[in-house]
């Protein structure tokens, strides 16, 4: 029997802030259906939103010709969200450490840090063109569907 | 929910009561414009009441930092009041909690400008 909350959703969206809201709502639903507690759900959804904003804003630069492809999955052990843009690519290692004293007052550069803070795994992959980020949050034993 | 901003004056301090989300496309621009408007009018004491702000993203954090530095560069003081737990958590995580003057009660915040 399929575990409750498990499943996969794929979305192909335009490069707009409405798409960011749609991805955020889908992540919220995925986390809620997995039984994630409120604080963890907040962080999970925020990380997904940051990745979505990066794809729409920095990756696709709001270009209507470029799509954002999203896959959300609950495999019973983890929630996995992949977001791919069609932009010029991103080297996450070139993002300055936002916690360094000299960077604390920068207006940008905290998105990837927030993703890494709230997720168990964050992977970047060049997808030619563009970047695919995969976010993984392991389900706590109590929230694992068994 | 988009950000709403209401302004009031209290003992020489401009209090902006914020409500909603401070995020890219929702609240960042409104906040930026509100702060710029106050500074252009020569307001030196600005207090952001965050008691009804339930969400802030990296763009919103950037906007808060920009507001803080813009105010400071113009000889004004921008402080924060009544952070919700979620916003406080994000500010602590990003070490911005140490950057801002943050108060839990309005009377203490207002008194701090004297």
gemmi code that builds the backbone of each chain (N, CA, C; Angstrom):
import gemmi

chains = {
    "A": [
        ("UNK", (0.841, -1.193, 0.000), (0.000, 0.000, 0.000), (0.878, 1.246, 0.000)),
        ("UNK", (0.524, 2.243, -0.788), (1.321, 3.462, -0.824), (1.209, 4.205, 0.492)),
        ("UNK", (2.338, 4.724, 0.965), (2.346, 5.444, 2.233), (1.628, 6.773, 2.089)),
        ("UNK", (0.899, 7.203, 3.134), (0.194, 8.488, 3.063), (1.181, 9.635, 2.852)),
        ("UNK", (0.824, 10.575, 1.995), (1.671, 11.740, 1.776), (2.743, 11.526, 0.739)),
        ("UNK", (2.997, 10.276, 0.359), (4.035, 10.046, -0.633), (3.486, 10.347, -2.024)),
        ("UNK", (4.421, 10.607, -2.938), (4.022, 10.890, -4.305), (4.915, 11.935, -4.919)),
        ("UNK", (4.629, 12.267, -6.144), (5.485, 13.194, -6.883), (4.623, 14.152, -7.689)),
        ("UNK", (5.072, 15.398, -7.754), (4.371, 16.420, -8.527), (5.397, 17.123, -9.404)),
        ("UNK", (5.095, 17.306, -10.666), (5.990, 18.035, -11.556), (5.275, 19.252, -12.125)),
        ("UNK", (5.989, 20.362, -12.174), (5.418, 21.605, -12.662), (6.370, 22.231, -13.683)),
        ("UNK", (5.833, 22.762, -14.760), (6.618, 23.565, -15.705), (5.988, 24.948, -15.715)),
        ("UNK", (6.729, 25.926, -15.178), (6.124, 27.227, -14.904), (6.858, 28.347, -15.624)),
        ("UNK", (6.146, 29.443, -15.805), (6.773, 30.621, -16.400), (7.609, 31.340, -15.340)),
        ("UNK", (8.429, 32.270, -15.822), (9.393, 32.930, -14.922), (8.767, 34.183, -14.311)),
        ("UNK", (7.843, 33.955, -13.396), (7.139, 35.065, -12.761), (7.078, 34.859, -11.251)),
        ("UNK", (6.733, 35.933, -10.543), (6.578, 35.818, -9.091), (5.343, 34.980, -8.750)),
        ("UNK", (4.369, 34.930, -9.651), (3.220, 34.039, -9.420), (3.701, 32.581, -9.360)),
        ("UNK", (4.685, 32.258, -10.184), (5.232, 30.898, -10.158), (5.924, 30.620, -8.830)),
        ("UNK", (6.637, 31.618, -8.321), (7.282, 31.462, -7.009), (6.224, 31.143, -5.949)),
        ("UNK", (5.124, 31.884, -5.991), (4.043, 31.649, -5.023), (3.454, 30.247, -5.194)),
        ("UNK", (3.340, 29.799, -6.438), (2.787, 28.461, -6.702), (3.722, 27.369, -6.169)),
        ("UNK", (5.022, 27.573, -6.378), (6.003, 26.593, -5.890), (6.010, 26.576, -4.364)),
        ("UNK", (5.949, 27.758, -3.774), (5.930, 27.863, -2.306), (4.695, 27.143, -1.734)),
        ("UNK", (3.556, 27.360, -2.368), (2.322, 26.708, -1.895), (2.404, 25.190, -2.044)),
        ("UNK", (2.998, 24.736, -3.139), (3.141, 23.287, -3.351), (4.059, 22.680, -2.298)),
        ("UNK", (5.131, 23.419, -1.944), (6.059, 22.936, -0.917), (5.370, 22.873, 0.443)),
        ("UNK", (4.578, 23.883, 0.721), (3.838, 23.921, 1.997), (2.897, 22.717, 2.098)),
        ("UNK", (2.212, 22.437, 1.006), (1.289, 21.299, 0.983), (2.040, 19.980, 1.143)),
        ("UNK", (3.178, 19.853, 0.448), (3.984, 18.633, 0.542), (4.415, 18.394, 1.989)),
        ("UNK", (4.893, 19.475, 2.639), (5.377, 19.350, 4.018), (4.237, 19.043, 4.982)),
        ("UNK", (3.111, 19.708, 4.775), (1.962, 19.478, 5.660), (1.465, 18.041, 5.523)),
        ("UNK", (1.386, 17.551, 4.292), (0.914, 16.184, 4.066), (1.868, 15.142, 4.632)),
        ("UNK", (3.149, 15.536, 4.781), (4.141, 14.614, 5.342), (4.106, 14.619, 6.872)),
        ("UNK", (3.296, 15.510, 7.448), (3.194, 15.559, 8.901), (4.310, 16.325, 9.575)),
        ("UNK", (4.985, 17.182, 8.815), (6.101, 17.960, 9.349), (5.585, 18.984, 10.363)),
        ("UNK", (6.328, 19.161, 11.469), (5.885, 20.139, 12.469), (6.025, 21.554, 11.915)),
        ("UNK", (5.400, 22.517, 12.596), (5.270, 23.863, 12.038), (6.623, 24.536, 11.801)),
        ("UNK", (7.530, 24.438, 12.777), (8.825, 25.105, 12.628), (9.625, 24.514, 11.463)),
        ("UNK", (9.634, 23.191, 11.363), (10.376, 22.538, 10.280), (9.746, 22.868, 8.932)),
        ("UNK", (8.420, 22.902, 8.932), (7.689, 23.217, 7.695), (8.015, 24.646, 7.236)),
        ("UNK", (8.108, 25.558, 8.201), (8.443, 26.949, 7.894), (9.806, 27.023, 7.197)),
        ("UNK", (10.798, 26.353, 7.764), (12.143, 26.377, 7.183), (12.193, 25.702, 5.824)),
        ("UNK", (11.495, 24.567, 5.718), (11.453, 23.833, 4.445), (10.859, 24.717, 3.348)),
        ("UNK", (9.731, 25.330, 3.671), (9.045, 26.151, 2.670), (9.883, 27.373, 2.307)),
        ("UNK", (10.558, 27.944, 3.307), (11.396, 29.105, 3.023), (12.551, 28.728, 2.087)),
        ("UNK", (13.170, 27.580, 2.343), (14.282, 27.134, 1.491), (13.809, 26.938, 0.052)),
        ("UNK", (12.644, 26.336, -0.102), (12.107, 26.120, -1.455), (11.809, 27.462, -2.123)),
        ("UNK", (11.245, 28.385, -1.354), (10.952, 29.705, -1.914), (12.238, 30.393, -2.392)),
        ("UNK", (13.301, 30.292, -1.581), (14.568, 30.932, -1.962), (15.099, 30.335, -3.276)),
        ("UNK", (14.981, 29.030, -3.408), (15.438, 28.377, -4.647), (14.577, 28.821, -5.828)),
        ("UNK", (13.287, 28.954, -5.591), (12.376, 29.383, -6.657), (12.680, 30.818, -7.088)),
        ("UNK", (12.932, 31.681, -6.119), (13.278, 33.074, -6.435), (14.574, 33.115, -7.235)),
        ("UNK", (15.552, 32.321, -6.818), (16.819, 32.287, -7.561), (16.592, 31.889, -9.019)),
        ("UNK", (15.737, 30.885, -9.227), (15.480, 30.400, -10.587), (14.788, 31.461, -11.434)),
        ("UNK", (13.782, 32.095, -10.875), (12.988, 33.079, -11.629), (13.758, 34.385, -11.831)),
        ("UNK", (14.380, 34.851, -10.763), (15.008, 36.172, -10.781), (16.435, 36.119, -11.328)),
        ("UNK", (17.292, 35.312, -10.685), (18.705, 35.303, -11.073), (18.969, 34.364, -12.254)),
        ("UNK", (18.266, 33.253, -12.309), (18.481, 32.296, -13.395), (17.816, 32.771, -14.675)),
        ("UNK", (16.512, 32.790, -14.672), (15.770, 33.119, -15.895), (15.543, 34.611, -16.102)),
        ("UNK", (15.854, 35.399, -15.091), (15.751, 36.868, -15.189), (14.379, 37.309, -15.706)),
        ("UNK", (13.343, 36.634, -15.218), (11.955, 36.954, -15.584), (11.684, 36.793, -17.091)),
        ("UNK", (12.567, 36.116, -17.801), (12.409, 35.955, -19.253), (11.223, 35.019, -19.533)),
        ("UNK", (10.186, 35.523, -20.229), (9.005, 34.683, -20.480), (9.298, 33.469, -21.361)),
        ("UNK", (10.421, 33.512, -22.090), (10.764, 32.381, -22.967), (11.404, 31.230, -22.186)),
        ("UNK", (11.815, 31.505, -20.959), (12.494, 30.476, -20.173), (11.554, 29.908, -19.114)),
        ("UNK", (11.596, 28.596, -18.954), (10.715, 27.925, -17.999), (11.458, 27.567, -16.711)),
        ("UNK", (10.676, 27.413, -15.665), (11.179, 26.855, -14.413), (10.538, 25.483, -14.254)),
        ("UNK", (11.371, 24.459, -14.203), (10.850, 23.094, -14.061), (11.067, 22.616, -12.627)),
        ("UNK", (9.984, 22.165, -12.041), (9.992, 21.830, -10.617), (9.509, 20.396, -10.410)),
        ("UNK", (10.195, 19.685, -9.530), (9.735, 18.356, -9.138), (9.717, 18.292, -7.618)),
        ("UNK", (8.561, 17.953, -7.072), (8.425, 17.804, -5.624), (8.069, 16.355, -5.337)),
        ("UNK", (8.781, 15.767, -4.376), (8.555, 14.344, -4.113), (8.645, 14.036, -2.624)),
        ("UNK", (7.747, 13.205, -2.161), (7.848, 12.585, -0.839), (8.020, 11.092, -1.082)),
        ("UNK", (9.234, 10.574, -0.762), (9.468, 9.144, -1.006), (9.271, 8.302, 0.253)),
        ("UNK", (8.695, 8.946, 1.271), (8.441, 8.221, 2.515), (9.546, 8.386, 3.538)),
        ("UNK", (10.735, 8.724, 3.082), (11.878, 8.957, 3.965), (12.312, 10.424, 3.952)),
        ("UNK", (12.136, 11.042, 2.809), (12.602, 12.421, 2.628), (11.646, 13.180, 1.715)),
        ("UNK", (11.691, 14.497, 1.866), (11.055, 15.368, 0.888), (12.160, 15.895, -0.023)),
        ("UNK", (11.951, 15.778, -1.320), (12.972, 16.161, -2.292), (12.341, 17.148, -3.278)),
        ("UNK", (12.966, 18.305, -3.407), (12.465, 19.312, -4.342), (13.594, 19.705, -5.286)),
        ("UNK", (13.356, 19.577, -6.567), (14.328, 20.004, -7.572), (13.734, 21.158, -8.359)),
        ("UNK", (14.524, 22.202, -8.527), (14.077, 23.382, -9.270), (15.148, 23.710, -10.304)),
        ("UNK", (14.764, 23.694, -11.568), (15.728, 23.931, -12.644), (15.324, 25.178, -13.435)),
        ("UNK", (16.316, 26.028, -13.680), (16.068, 27.194, -14.529), (16.789, 27.007, -15.860)),
        ("UNK", (16.631, 27.982, -16.748), (17.279, 27.927, -18.063), (18.175, 29.150, -18.247)),
        ("UNK", (18.809, 29.551, -17.161), (19.641, 30.757, -17.189), (21.079, 30.466, -17.561)),
        ("UNK", (21.959, 31.370, -17.119), (23.368, 31.295, -17.518), (24.209, 30.456, -16.568)),
        ("UNK", (23.587, 29.842, -15.606), (24.350, 29.006, -14.686), (24.776, 29.770, -13.447)),
        ("UNK", (25.064, 29.021, -12.410), (25.393, 29.628, -11.113), (26.490, 28.809, -10.457)),
        ("UNK", (27.512, 29.511, -9.959), (28.542, 28.838, -9.169), (28.321, 29.222, -7.711)),
        ("UNK", (27.728, 28.319, -6.924), (27.407, 28.677, -5.537), (28.645, 28.978, -4.707)),
        ("UNK", (29.798, 28.478, -5.166), (31.031, 28.735, -4.414), (31.494, 30.186, -4.542)),
        ("UNK", (30.910, 30.897, -5.499), (31.311, 32.297, -5.674), (30.454, 33.262, -4.851)),
        ("UNK", (29.466, 32.697, -4.145), (28.630, 33.552, -3.299), (29.392, 33.812, -1.995)),
        ("UNK", (29.629, 35.075, -1.653), (30.374, 35.363, -0.418), (29.626, 34.859, 0.819)),
        ("UNK", (30.387, 34.488, 1.843), (29.795, 34.017, 3.100), (29.004, 35.161, 3.742)),
        ("UNK", (27.667, 35.018, 3.827), (26.878, 36.137, 4.350), (27.059, 36.361, 5.847)),
        ("UNK", (27.698, 35.414, 6.530), (27.913, 35.568, 7.972), (29.254, 36.234, 8.294)),
        ("UNK", (30.106, 36.378, 7.282), (31.389, 37.045, 7.530), (31.118, 38.500, 7.913)),
        ("UNK", (31.855, 39.013, 8.891), (31.579, 40.381, 9.373), (31.528, 41.408, 8.249)),
        ("UNK", (32.408, 41.258, 7.262), (32.453, 42.253, 6.184), (31.261, 42.141, 5.233)),
        ("UNK", (30.504, 41.034, 5.354), (29.350, 40.851, 4.461), (28.001, 41.023, 5.158)),
        ("UNK", (28.026, 41.225, 6.474), (26.753, 41.257, 7.221), (25.805, 42.338, 6.720)),
        ("UNK", (26.361, 43.451, 6.245), (25.496, 44.550, 5.824), (25.244, 44.564, 4.315)),
        ("UNK", (25.594, 43.459, 3.647), (25.250, 43.355, 2.225), (23.752, 43.142, 2.072)),
        ("UNK", (23.202, 43.694, 1.009), (21.761, 43.582, 0.801), (21.341, 42.261, 0.168)),
        ("UNK", (22.308, 41.494, -0.346), (21.973, 40.245, -1.034), (22.902, 39.124, -0.567)),
        ("UNK", (22.634, 37.915, -1.068), (23.567, 36.813, -0.841), (23.201, 35.876, 0.298)),
        ("UNK", (21.954, 35.952, 0.781), (21.563, 35.095, 1.911), (20.702, 33.907, 1.501)),
        ("UNK", (20.253, 33.862, 0.250), (19.319, 32.829, -0.176), (19.873, 31.419, -0.054)),
        ("UNK", (21.070, 31.209, -0.606), (21.654, 29.864, -0.574), (22.005, 29.474, 0.862)),
        ("UNK", (22.452, 30.452, 1.640), (22.719, 30.178, 3.058), (21.454, 29.681, 3.762)),
        ("UNK", (20.322, 30.327, 3.490), (19.064, 29.896, 4.119), (18.675, 28.496, 3.655)),
        ("UNK", (18.883, 28.220, 2.362), (18.585, 26.854, 1.871), (19.403, 25.826, 2.643)),
        ("UNK", (20.698, 26.099, 2.785), (21.580, 25.136, 3.459), (21.258, 25.032, 4.942)),
        ("UNK", (20.769, 26.129, 5.518), (20.437, 26.121, 6.948), (19.223, 25.257, 7.245)),
        ("UNK", (18.247, 25.293, 6.343), (16.977, 24.636, 6.635), (16.860, 23.237, 6.026)),
        ("UNK", (17.761, 22.898, 5.099), (17.679, 21.587, 4.454), (18.800, 20.671, 4.935)),
        ("UNK", (18.611, 19.381, 4.788), (19.668, 18.429, 5.139), (20.687, 18.300, 4.019)),
        ("UNK", (20.232, 18.447, 2.799), (21.139, 18.376, 1.650), (20.727, 19.434, 0.624)),
        ("UNK", (21.730, 20.075, 0.027), (21.490, 21.016, -1.070), (22.519, 20.714, -2.155)),
        ("UNK", (22.049, 20.400, -3.340), (22.947, 20.053, -4.446), (22.682, 20.977, -5.629)),
        ("UNK", (23.773, 21.462, -6.231), (23.649, 22.272, -7.448), (24.221, 21.478, -8.621)),
        ("UNK", (23.545, 21.570, -9.750), (24.020, 20.860, -10.938), (23.814, 21.750, -12.156)),
        ("UNK", (24.832, 21.841, -12.971), (24.678, 22.570, -14.233), (23.792, 21.742, -15.158)),
        ("UNK", (22.793, 22.391, -15.770), (21.868, 21.613, -16.593), (21.899, 22.038, -18.059)),
        ("UNK", (22.761, 22.941, -18.432), (23.028, 23.282, -19.845), (21.767, 23.403, -20.717)),
        ("UNK", (21.092, 24.516, -20.789), (21.492, 25.704, -20.048), (20.869, 25.712, -18.659)),
        ("UNK", (21.452, 26.474, -17.781), (20.826, 26.714, -16.489), (21.405, 25.913, -15.343)),
        ("UNK", (20.703, 26.003, -14.248), (21.121, 25.365, -13.001), (19.943, 24.601, -12.423)),
        ("UNK", (20.244, 23.434, -11.888), (19.218, 22.685, -11.149), (19.686, 22.579, -9.706)),
        ("UNK", (18.829, 23.019, -8.799), (19.133, 22.852, -7.385), (18.193, 21.791, -6.817)),
        ("UNK", (18.753, 20.878, -6.054), (17.951, 19.835, -5.423), (18.070, 19.975, -3.911)),
        ("UNK", (16.916, 20.102, -3.281), (16.829, 20.287, -1.834), (16.258, 19.017, -1.218)),
        ("UNK", (16.904, 18.518, -0.167), (16.440, 17.291, 0.477), (16.244, 17.549, 1.963)),
        ("UNK", (15.078, 17.200, 2.460), (14.805, 17.269, 3.899), (14.367, 15.891, 4.368)),
        ("UNK", (15.171, 15.303, 5.246), (14.815, 13.986, 5.766), (13.654, 14.127, 6.737)),
        ("UNK", (12.743, 13.206, 6.672), (11.603, 13.247, 7.581), (12.018, 12.681, 8.931)),
        ("UNK", (11.610, 13.377, 9.988), (11.879, 12.873, 11.332), (11.131, 11.557, 11.500)),
        ("UNK", (11.631, 10.646, 12.360), (10.963, 9.343, 12.507), (9.469, 9.461, 12.770)),
        ("UNK", (9.083, 10.471, 13.593), (7.661, 10.619, 13.920), (6.854, 11.036, 12.706)),
        ("UNK", (7.518, 11.751, 11.767), (6.803, 12.235, 10.587), (6.918, 11.263, 9.417)),
        ("UNK", (7.828, 10.276, 9.547), (7.944, 9.306, 8.474), (6.650, 8.514, 8.373)),
        ("UNK", (6.176, 8.359, 7.160), (4.941, 7.616, 6.969), (5.273, 6.137, 6.887)),
        ("UNK", (4.736, 5.367, 7.791), (5.071, 3.943, 7.794), (3.819, 3.114, 7.979)),
    ],
    "B": [
        ("UNK", (-0.023, 37.097, 2.207), (-0.565, 38.419, 2.516), (0.506, 39.467, 2.275)),
        ("UNK", (0.177, 40.477, 1.498), (1.143, 41.539, 1.211), (1.390, 42.370, 2.467)),
        ("UNK", (2.395, 43.200, 2.389), (2.748, 44.030, 3.539), (1.879, 45.279, 3.575)),
        ("UNK", (1.357, 45.610, 4.756), (0.708, 46.900, 4.944), (1.532, 47.698, 5.946)),
        ("UNK", (1.564, 48.993, 5.743), (2.386, 49.866, 6.583), (1.536, 51.035, 7.057)),
        ("UNK", (1.463, 51.205, 8.379), (0.761, 52.358, 8.948), (1.780, 53.162, 9.752)),
        ("UNK", (1.701, 54.485, 9.619), (2.685, 55.349, 10.271), (2.038, 56.147, 11.391)),
        ("UNK", (2.748, 56.318, 12.493), (2.274, 57.170, 13.587), (3.480, 57.801, 14.274)),
        ("UNK", (3.225, 58.911, 14.944), (4.280, 59.636, 15.654), (4.097, 59.462, 17.150)),
        ("UNK", (5.208, 59.252, 17.847), (5.146, 59.065, 19.295), (6.417, 59.641, 19.910)),
        ("UNK", (6.284, 60.751, 20.629), (7.425, 61.374, 21.317), (8.622, 61.578, 20.392)),
        ("UNK", (8.351, 62.073, 19.214), (9.444, 62.371, 18.288), (9.957, 61.177, 17.508)),
        ("UNK", (9.298, 60.053, 17.664), (9.704, 58.845, 16.938), (8.611, 58.494, 15.920)),
        ("UNK", (9.022, 58.207, 14.704), (8.071, 57.731, 13.699), (8.007, 56.206, 13.806)),
        ("UNK", (6.836, 55.726, 14.167), (6.648, 54.281, 14.290), (5.929, 53.793, 13.039)),
        ("UNK", (6.541, 52.827, 12.361), (5.866, 52.188, 11.234), (5.345, 50.834, 11.704)),
        ("UNK", (4.029, 50.703, 11.735), (3.427, 49.422, 12.114), (3.311, 48.570, 10.853)),
        ("UNK", (4.109, 47.523, 10.808), (4.145, 46.651, 9.628), (3.283, 45.421, 9.879)),
        ("UNK", (2.605, 44.980, 8.834), (1.772, 43.791, 8.970), (1.818, 42.983, 7.673)),
        ("UNK", (2.146, 41.693, 7.793), (2.176, 40.840, 6.608), (3.543, 40.237, 6.380)),
        ("UNK", (3.934, 40.144, 5.120), (5.199, 39.508, 4.745), (6.137, 40.540, 4.122)),
        ("UNK", (7.425, 40.411, 4.452), (8.432, 41.248, 3.793), (9.222, 40.327, 2.886)),
        ("UNK", (8.821, 40.274, 1.637), (9.440, 39.361, 0.674), (9.560, 40.037, -0.674)),
        ("UNK", (10.372, 39.430, -1.527), (10.490, 39.923, -2.885), (9.108, 39.943, -3.535)),
        ("UNK", (8.744, 41.079, -4.069), (7.479, 41.174, -4.790), (6.270, 41.426, -3.917)),
        ("UNK", (6.448, 41.349, -2.597), (5.284, 41.575, -1.735), (5.491, 42.777, -0.812)),
        ("UNK", (6.570, 42.765, -0.050), (6.731, 43.843, 0.913), (8.004, 44.650, 0.791)),
        ("UNK", (8.971, 44.111, 0.054), (10.283, 44.765, 0.023), (10.203, 46.185, -0.528)),
        ("UNK", (9.500, 46.327, -1.640), (9.452, 47.635, -2.293), (8.695, 48.652, -1.436)),
        ("UNK", (7.567, 48.213, -0.845), (6.802, 49.127, 0.014), (7.638, 49.622, 1.177)),
        ("UNK", (8.385, 48.703, 1.777), (9.210, 49.080, 2.926), (10.290, 50.074, 2.501)),
        ("UNK", (10.938, 49.775, 1.368), (11.992, 50.663, 0.870), (11.450, 52.064, 0.647)),
        ("UNK", (10.291, 52.146, -0.011), (9.721, 53.460, -0.317), (9.301, 54.197, 0.946)),
        ("UNK", (8.774, 53.466, 1.908), (8.342, 54.105, 3.159), (9.535, 54.687, 3.913)),
        ("UNK", (10.634, 53.930, 3.952), (11.826, 54.405, 4.662), (12.433, 55.610, 3.930)),
        ("UNK", (12.532, 55.497, 2.618), (13.095, 56.619, 1.847), (12.263, 57.877, 2.029)),
        ("UNK", (10.947, 57.707, 2.066), (10.050, 58.853, 2.239), (10.314, 59.525, 3.588)),
        ("UNK", (10.451, 58.726, 4.631), (10.700, 59.299, 5.963), (12.036, 60.031, 6.008)),
        ("UNK", (13.050, 59.421, 5.434), (14.384, 60.025, 5.485), (14.423, 61.306, 4.655)),
        ("UNK", (13.726, 61.285, 3.515), (13.700, 62.496, 2.687), (12.989, 63.640, 3.395)),
        ("UNK", (12.117, 63.315, 4.340), (11.418, 64.353, 5.109), (12.201, 64.758, 6.358)),
        ("UNK", (13.371, 64.191, 6.492), (14.227, 64.581, 7.620), (13.950, 63.861, 8.925)),
        ("UNK", (13.160, 62.793, 8.885), (12.880, 62.037, 10.115), (14.154, 61.324, 10.569)),
        ("UNK", (14.481, 61.480, 11.838), (15.731, 60.907, 12.344), (15.508, 59.671, 13.214)),
        ("UNK", (14.316, 59.541, 13.770), (14.040, 58.427, 14.685), (12.961, 57.529, 14.093)),
        ("UNK", (13.348, 56.360, 13.665), (12.413, 55.463, 12.974), (12.378, 54.122, 13.691)),
        ("UNK", (11.178, 53.697, 14.018), (11.000, 52.419, 14.711), (10.071, 51.532, 13.881)),
        ("UNK", (10.566, 50.366, 13.505), (9.737, 49.435, 12.742), (9.088, 48.450, 13.705)),
        ("UNK", (7.770, 48.557, 13.836), (7.031, 47.612, 14.686), (6.732, 46.359, 13.860)),
        ("UNK", (7.439, 45.269, 14.181), (7.374, 44.034, 13.386), (6.433, 43.000, 14.015)),
        ("UNK", (5.611, 43.445, 14.956), (4.780, 42.504, 15.711), (3.827, 41.677, 14.869)),
        ("UNK", (3.462, 42.213, 13.704), (2.549, 41.470, 12.827), (3.223, 41.022, 11.533)),
        ("UNK", (4.554, 40.981, 11.547), (5.276, 40.460, 10.381), (5.575, 38.989, 10.648)),
        ("UNK", (4.915, 38.135, 9.918), (5.027, 36.703, 10.202), (5.976, 35.976, 9.254)),
        ("UNK", (6.574, 36.708, 8.326), (7.442, 36.038, 7.349), (8.381, 37.052, 6.733)),
        ("UNK", (9.642, 36.652, 6.598), (10.611, 37.493, 5.894), (11.538, 36.569, 5.122)),
        ("UNK", (11.821, 36.920, 3.861), (12.746, 36.077, 3.084), (14.077, 36.800, 2.923)),
        ("UNK", (14.985, 36.244, 2.120), (16.315, 36.848, 2.007), (16.232, 38.246, 1.396)),
        ("UNK", (15.287, 38.440, 0.506), (15.101, 39.762, -0.077), (14.634, 40.757, 0.989)),
        ("UNK", (13.721, 40.306, 1.830), (13.237, 41.152, 2.921), (14.347, 41.475, 3.913)),
        ("UNK", (15.191, 40.486, 4.196), (16.340, 40.728, 5.075), (17.253, 41.785, 4.457)),
        ("UNK", (17.483, 41.643, 3.147), (18.312, 42.615, 2.450), (17.719, 44.015, 2.524)),
        ("UNK", (16.404, 44.067, 2.443), (15.739, 45.369, 2.503), (15.866, 45.986, 3.888)),
        ("UNK", (15.759, 45.168, 4.918), (15.946, 45.675, 6.290), (17.358, 46.223, 6.469)),
        ("UNK", (18.339, 45.479, 5.966), (19.730, 45.913, 6.081), (19.931, 47.222, 5.322)),
        ("UNK", (19.383, 47.302, 4.112), (19.512, 48.529, 3.320), (18.868, 49.709, 4.030)),
        ("UNK", (17.705, 49.459, 4.635), (17.016, 50.524, 5.370), (17.878, 50.990, 6.539)),
        ("UNK", (18.473, 50.036, 7.215), (19.331, 50.358, 8.367), (20.525, 51.204, 7.935)),
        ("UNK", (21.206, 50.794, 6.871), (22.408, 51.524, 6.447), (22.048, 52.882, 5.833)),
        ("UNK", (20.933, 52.927, 5.095), (20.492, 54.205, 4.530), (20.201, 55.192, 5.648)),
        ("UNK", (19.484, 54.729, 6.662), (19.156, 55.595, 7.796), (20.439, 56.069, 8.485)),
        ("UNK", (21.326, 55.129, 8.740), (22.561, 55.472, 9.449), (23.386, 56.493, 8.669)),
        ("UNK", (23.460, 56.287, 7.357), (24.242, 57.209, 6.526), (23.645, 58.609, 6.493)),
        ("UNK", (22.358, 58.705, 6.787), (21.692, 60.012, 6.787), (21.567, 60.579, 8.195)),
        ("UNK", (22.240, 59.956, 9.127), (22.204, 60.450, 10.505), (20.929, 60.090, 11.245)),
        ("UNK", (20.184, 59.128, 10.723), (18.953, 58.684, 11.383), (19.198, 57.334, 12.067)),
        ("UNK", (18.302, 56.991, 12.970), (18.423, 55.712, 13.678), (17.198, 54.871, 13.378)),
        ("UNK", (17.419, 53.664, 12.862), (16.324, 52.742, 12.577), (16.429, 51.544, 13.518)),
        ("UNK", (15.381, 51.324, 14.285), (15.387, 50.228, 15.254), (14.164, 49.331, 15.027)),
        ("UNK", (14.210, 48.156, 15.625), (13.136, 47.172, 15.434), (12.416, 46.891, 16.749)),
        ("UNK", (11.112, 46.649, 16.632), (10.282, 46.387, 17.808), (9.452, 45.120, 17.597)),
        ("UNK", (9.357, 44.319, 18.658), (8.405, 43.196, 18.725), (8.538, 42.194, 17.578)),
        ("UNK", (9.686, 41.556, 17.502), (9.860, 40.540, 16.471), (9.014, 39.300, 16.784)),
        ("UNK", (8.385, 38.747, 15.779), (7.729, 37.450, 15.956), (8.820, 36.368, 16.029)),
        ("UNK", (8.445, 35.218, 16.533), (9.448, 34.159, 16.718), (10.114, 33.787, 15.396)),
        ("UNK", (9.320, 33.688, 14.356), (9.888, 33.247, 13.070), (10.876, 34.271, 12.516)),
        ("UNK", (10.522, 35.547, 12.602), (11.427, 36.586, 12.107), (12.677, 36.649, 12.986)),
        ("UNK", (12.475, 36.516, 14.286), (13.624, 36.525, 15.210), (14.576, 35.369, 14.890)),
        ("UNK", (14.015, 34.205, 14.649), (14.835, 33.034, 14.328), (15.692, 33.285, 13.078)),
        ("UNK", (15.076, 33.875, 12.054), (15.802, 34.119, 10.807), (16.884, 35.185, 11.005)),
        ("UNK", (16.580, 36.206, 11.805), (17.582, 37.238, 12.076), (18.757, 36.660, 12.870)),
        ("UNK", (18.452, 35.757, 13.788), (19.539, 35.134, 14.563), (20.389, 34.230, 13.670)),
        ("UNK", (19.710, 33.479, 12.832), (20.403, 32.553, 11.928), (21.388, 33.290, 11.021)),
        ("UNK", (20.983, 34.459, 10.568), (21.806, 35.228, 9.623), (22.717, 36.229, 10.336)),
        ("UNK", (22.745, 36.174, 11.654), (23.571, 37.057, 12.501), (23.151, 38.521, 12.404)),
        ("UNK", (22.008, 38.799, 11.821), (21.561, 40.186, 11.733), (20.968, 40.659, 13.056)),
        ("UNK", (20.699, 39.721, 13.927), (20.162, 40.067, 15.250), (21.161, 40.956, 15.990)),
        ("UNK", (22.443, 40.774, 15.686), (23.477, 41.555, 16.367), (23.651, 42.930, 15.737)),
        ("UNK", (23.112, 43.120, 14.531), (23.283, 44.385, 13.818), (22.282, 45.429, 14.302)),
        ("UNK", (21.048, 44.989, 14.500), (19.968, 45.929, 14.807), (19.807, 46.151, 16.312)),
        ("UNK", (19.305, 47.331, 16.667), (18.795, 47.552, 18.024), (17.372, 47.021, 18.038)),
        ("UNK", (17.113, 46.042, 18.917), (15.813, 45.362, 18.906), (15.187, 45.449, 20.293)),
        ("UNK", (13.912, 45.786, 20.327), (13.207, 45.948, 21.604), (11.943, 45.094, 21.618)),
        ("UNK", (11.606, 44.654, 22.837), (10.394, 43.846, 22.989), (9.178, 44.691, 23.340)),
        ("UNK", (9.418, 45.848, 23.992), (8.247, 46.665, 24.329), (8.439, 48.090, 23.810)),
        ("UNK", (7.342, 48.681, 23.444), (7.361, 49.968, 22.754), (7.911, 51.089, 23.622)),
        ("UNK", (7.550, 51.101, 24.902), (7.993, 52.189, 25.781), (9.520, 52.219, 25.861)),
        ("UNK", (10.133, 51.069, 26.004), (11.599, 51.014, 26.073), (12.211, 51.458, 24.752)),
        ("UNK", (11.579, 51.053, 23.659), (12.091, 51.431, 22.337), (12.038, 52.948, 22.167)),
        ("UNK", (10.915, 53.541, 22.516), (10.764, 54.996, 22.374), (11.769, 55.713, 23.276)),
        ("UNK", (11.923, 55.232, 24.497), (12.850, 55.868, 25.449), (14.294, 55.789, 24.958)),
        ("UNK", (14.603, 54.788, 24.168), (15.990, 54.598, 23.728), (16.463, 55.702, 22.778)),
        ("UNK", (15.534, 56.442, 22.195), (15.923, 57.505, 21.270), (16.300, 58.799, 21.998)),
        ("UNK", (16.032, 58.866, 23.308), (16.261, 60.132, 24.043), (17.699, 60.237, 24.521)),
    ],
}
model = gemmi.Model(1)
for chain_id, residues in chains.items():
    chain = gemmi.Chain(chain_id)
    for i, (resn, *xyz) in enumerate(residues, 1):
        res = gemmi.Residue()
        res.name, res.seqid = resn, gemmi.SeqId(i, " ")
        for name, pos in zip(("N", "CA", "C"), xyz):
            atom = gemmi.Atom()
            atom.name, atom.element = name, gemmi.Element(name[0])
            atom.pos, atom.b_iso = gemmi.Position(*pos), 0.0
            res.add_atom(atom)
        chain.add_residue(res)
    model.add_chain(chain)
structure = gemmi.Structure()
structure.add_model(model)
structure.setup_entities()
